[in-house]
Amino acid sequence: MFTLGIDIGSTACKAVILQDGARVEARAVVPLGTGTSGAGDVLQKVLAVKNRQIEDMERILVTGYGRFTFAGADSQKSELSCHARGVNFLFPSVRTIIDIGGQDIKAMRVNAKGFLENFVMNDKCAAGTGKFLDVMARIINVKVNDLGEIGLKATEEVNISNTCTVFAESEVISKLSAAVRIEDLVAGIHRSVAKRVASLAFRNGIVPEVAMSGGVALNKGVVALLEEEIKRNILVHEDCQLAGALGAAVLAYEELHK
């Protein structure tokens, strides 16, 4: 039995095919978000991994910003519920989840079964989000996926005092004009993100173990500094970016067995 979870995010679309609610058969990521061809592209990409057809899927559940725009879904769930269940699938011992998305930050607490107990969310400002890092990477003229490795080579963090993306952009341009090392500047940007995210996590309460989901979890520089800020180790799975889609596939399987 196959269930399909699709996460239509603001900057990327992700999909996971789950077999019998227990084994990931296929996964796919497309760097296009809601309002683009991303949802259709990621659907075709994940089906092609094992040469599956849409008819092979017993149930399709969609999550993310664009979940209500996907015509082929059997049901929809919030990204909060899906990330909670997805991380629980990857790390059953985790009780605190930090998700840095393209447009928001979420700090969640879950129980042993991966059900959401409490959360705090910042979706009113781009500070500390993936969008913030995208803007900073563009200013520095590096690929956003390279920021993590660049920041780890810093010898001295350059302080970025502004959390607002617009003001931080001007501040970073000023630092570049002063000929600071790119590595040190990136570390300062990562520290700014870590402080913002840690503040949100503390508001929600941090219960061990802690894990990160979302694409920013792949940025080792951000993860390392966030660990310093919250004074706890953070678990990061190789499928962290797929947590929402994975949780959607899990929930789709459970809907079939109500």
C-alpha positions as CSV (number, residue, x, y, z in Angstrom):
1,M,0.0,0.0,0.0
2,F,1.4,3.4,-1.0
3,T,0.6,6.8,0.4
4,L,1.9,10.1,-1.0
5,G,2.7,13.2,1.0
6,I,3.3,16.5,-0.8
7,D,4.6,19.6,0.9
8,I,3.9,22.7,-1.2
9,G,6.1,25.3,0.5
10,S,6.8,29.0,-0.3
11,T,10.1,28.3,-1.9
12,A,10.2,24.6,-2.6
13,C,8.0,21.6,-3.1
14,K,8.7,18.2,-1.6
15,A,7.2,14.8,-2.0
16,V,7.5,11.4,-0.3
17,I,6.0,8.0,-1.2
18,L,5.5,5.8,1.9
19,Q,5.0,2.0,1.7
20,D,2.7,0.5,4.3
21,G,3.1,3.5,6.5
22,A,6.6,2.3,7.5
23,R,9.2,2.6,4.7
24,V,10.1,5.5,2.5
25,E,10.0,4.2,-1.1
26,A,10.7,7.5,-2.9
27,R,11.5,11.2,-2.2
28,A,11.9,14.3,-4.3
29,V,12.5,18.0,-3.9
30,V,12.0,20.7,-6.5
31,P,13.3,24.3,-5.8
32,L,10.0,25.9,-6.9
33,G,7.3,27.0,-4.4
34,T,3.6,27.6,-4.4
35,G,2.2,29.5,-7.4
36,T,4.6,27.8,-9.8
37,S,4.9,24.5,-11.6
38,G,6.6,23.1,-8.5
39,A,3.8,20.9,-7.2
40,G,3.3,19.2,-10.6
41,D,7.0,18.9,-11.1
42,V,7.7,17.3,-7.7
43,L,4.7,14.9,-8.3
44,Q,6.1,13.6,-11.6
45,K,9.7,13.5,-10.1
46,V,8.7,11.3,-7.1
47,L,6.6,9.0,-9.2
48,A,9.4,8.5,-11.6
49,V,11.8,7.3,-8.9
50,K,10.3,3.8,-8.9
51,N,8.3,4.2,-12.1
52,R,5.0,4.5,-10.2
53,Q,1.7,5.9,-11.5
54,I,-0.7,8.2,-9.6
55,E,-3.2,5.4,-9.6
56,D,-0.8,3.3,-7.4
57,M,-1.3,5.8,-4.6
58,E,-4.0,4.7,-2.1
59,R,-4.2,8.2,-0.7
60,I,-2.7,11.6,-1.3
61,L,-2.3,14.2,1.5
62,V,-1.0,17.7,0.9
63,T,0.5,20.2,3.3
64,G,2.3,23.6,3.2
65,Y,1.3,27.1,2.0
66,G,-0.1,25.9,-1.3
67,R,-2.0,22.8,0.0
68,F,-5.4,24.1,-1.0
69,T,-4.2,24.7,-4.6
70,F,-3.5,21.1,-5.4
71,A,-6.5,19.6,-7.1
72,G,-5.5,15.9,-6.8
73,A,-5.4,15.7,-3.0
74,D,-7.6,13.4,-1.0
75,S,-7.1,15.6,2.1
76,Q,-5.0,18.5,3.5
77,K,-3.3,19.1,6.8
78,S,-1.4,22.0,8.4
79,E,2.4,22.0,8.0
80,L,2.6,22.0,11.8
81,S,0.9,18.7,12.2
82,C,2.9,17.2,9.2
83,H,6.3,18.4,10.4
84,A,5.5,17.0,13.9
85,R,4.6,13.6,12.5
86,G,7.4,13.5,10.0
87,V,10.1,14.3,12.6
88,N,8.6,11.7,14.9
89,F,8.9,9.2,12.1
90,L,12.6,10.0,11.8
91,F,13.4,10.6,15.5
92,P,10.8,9.0,17.8
93,S,12.6,10.4,20.9
94,V,12.3,14.1,19.9
95,R,10.0,16.3,21.8
96,T,11.1,19.8,20.5
97,I,11.1,20.6,16.8
98,I,12.5,23.8,15.3
99,D,11.5,24.4,11.7
100,I,13.0,27.2,9.7
101,G,10.9,27.6,6.6
102,G,11.2,29.9,3.6
103,Q,8.8,32.5,5.1
104,D,8.4,31.6,8.7
105,I,9.9,30.0,11.9
106,K,8.1,27.4,14.0
107,A,9.0,26.0,17.4
108,M,7.0,23.0,18.3
109,R,6.6,20.6,21.2
110,V,5.3,17.1,20.5
111,N,4.4,14.0,22.6
112,A,5.8,10.5,22.2
113,K,3.4,9.8,19.3
114,G,4.4,12.9,17.4
115,F,1.2,14.8,18.1
116,L,1.5,18.6,18.5
117,E,1.2,19.8,22.1
118,N,2.2,23.4,21.7
119,F,3.9,25.8,19.2
120,V,5.0,29.3,18.6
121,M,5.3,30.7,15.1
122,N,6.8,33.8,13.5
123,D,5.2,34.4,10.1
124,K,5.0,38.2,10.2
125,C,8.6,39.0,9.5
126,A,11.3,37.5,7.3
127,A,14.0,37.8,9.9
128,G,15.6,34.5,10.8
129,T,13.9,32.6,7.9
130,G,15.1,31.0,4.7
131,K,14.1,34.1,2.9
132,F,16.5,36.1,5.1
133,L,19.4,33.8,4.2
134,D,18.4,34.0,0.5
135,V,18.6,37.8,0.5
136,M,22.0,37.7,2.4
137,A,23.5,35.2,0.0
138,R,22.4,37.3,-3.0
139,I,24.1,40.4,-1.5
140,I,27.3,38.5,-0.8
141,N,27.1,36.9,-4.2
142,V,27.3,33.3,-3.1
143,K,24.9,30.3,-3.4
144,V,22.6,30.0,-0.4
145,N,23.5,26.3,-0.2
146,D,27.2,27.3,0.3
147,L,26.6,29.5,3.3
148,G,26.9,26.8,5.8
149,E,30.4,25.7,4.8
150,I,31.5,29.3,4.3
151,G,30.4,30.3,7.8
152,L,32.3,27.5,9.4
153,K,35.6,28.9,8.1
154,A,35.1,32.2,10.1
155,T,37.8,33.3,12.5
156,E,35.8,36.2,13.9
157,E,32.1,36.8,13.7
158,V,31.0,40.1,12.3
159,N,28.1,41.5,14.4
160,I,24.9,42.1,12.5
161,S,22.8,44.2,14.8
162,N,19.6,44.5,12.7
163,T,17.1,41.6,12.6
164,C,14.9,43.3,10.1
165,T,15.8,42.0,6.6
166,V,15.7,45.4,5.0
167,F,17.9,47.0,7.5
168,A,20.2,44.0,7.7
169,E,20.7,44.2,4.0
170,S,22.0,47.7,4.3
171,E,24.2,46.7,7.2
172,V,25.7,43.8,5.3
173,I,26.4,46.1,2.3
174,S,28.2,48.5,4.6
175,K,30.3,45.6,6.1
176,L,31.3,44.5,2.6
177,S,32.4,48.1,1.8
178,A,34.6,47.9,4.8
179,A,36.3,44.8,3.3
180,V,35.5,42.4,6.1
181,R,36.2,38.7,5.4
182,I,33.2,37.0,3.7
183,E,33.5,34.0,6.1
184,D,33.3,36.3,9.1
185,L,30.3,38.1,7.7
186,V,28.5,34.9,7.0
187,A,29.1,33.7,10.5
188,G,27.6,37.0,11.8
189,I,24.5,36.5,9.6
190,H,24.2,32.9,10.9
191,R,24.4,34.2,14.5
192,S,21.7,36.7,13.8
193,V,19.4,33.9,12.6
194,A,20.4,31.6,15.5
195,K,19.5,34.3,18.1
196,R,16.2,35.0,16.5
197,V,15.2,31.4,16.3
198,A,16.5,30.6,19.8
199,S,14.3,33.4,21.2
200,L,11.2,31.8,19.7
201,A,12.2,28.3,20.9
202,F,12.7,29.6,24.5
203,R,9.2,31.2,24.4
204,N,7.7,27.8,23.6
205,G,9.9,25.9,26.1
206,I,12.6,23.5,25.1
207,V,12.2,19.8,26.1
208,P,14.9,17.3,25.0
209,E,15.5,15.8,22.6
210,V,15.6,18.6,20.0
211,A,15.6,18.3,16.2
212,M,15.4,20.6,13.2
213,S,13.3,20.2,10.1
214,G,13.2,22.2,6.9
215,G,15.8,23.1,4.4
216,V,17.7,25.5,6.6
217,A,18.6,22.5,8.8
218,L,21.0,21.5,6.1
219,N,23.0,24.7,6.9
220,K,25.6,23.4,9.3
221,G,26.7,26.9,10.3
222,V,23.2,27.9,11.5
223,V,22.7,24.6,13.3
224,A,26.1,24.9,15.2
225,L,25.3,28.4,16.4
226,L,21.7,27.6,17.3
227,E,23.1,24.7,19.4
228,E,25.2,27.3,21.2
229,E,22.3,29.6,21.7
230,I,19.9,27.0,23.2
231,K,22.8,25.1,24.9
232,R,21.5,21.7,23.6
233,N,22.5,19.3,20.8
234,I,20.2,19.4,17.8
235,L,19.4,16.3,15.8
236,V,19.4,16.7,12.0
237,H,18.3,13.9,9.7
238,E,19.4,13.8,6.1
239,D,15.7,13.9,5.2
240,C,15.1,17.0,7.3
241,Q,13.9,19.0,4.4
242,L,11.3,16.3,3.6
243,A,9.8,16.2,7.1
244,G,6.6,17.9,6.1
245,A,6.0,15.7,3.1
246,L,6.9,12.6,5.1
247,G,4.5,13.5,7.9
248,A,1.8,14.0,5.2
249,A,2.4,10.5,3.9
250,V,2.2,9.1,7.4
251,L,-1.1,10.9,8.1
252,A,-2.5,9.7,4.8
253,Y,-1.8,6.1,5.8
254,E,-3.4,6.7,9.2
255,E,-6.5,8.1,7.5
256,L,-6.9,4.9,5.6
257,H,-6.9,2.9,8.8
258,K,-9.3,5.0,11.0
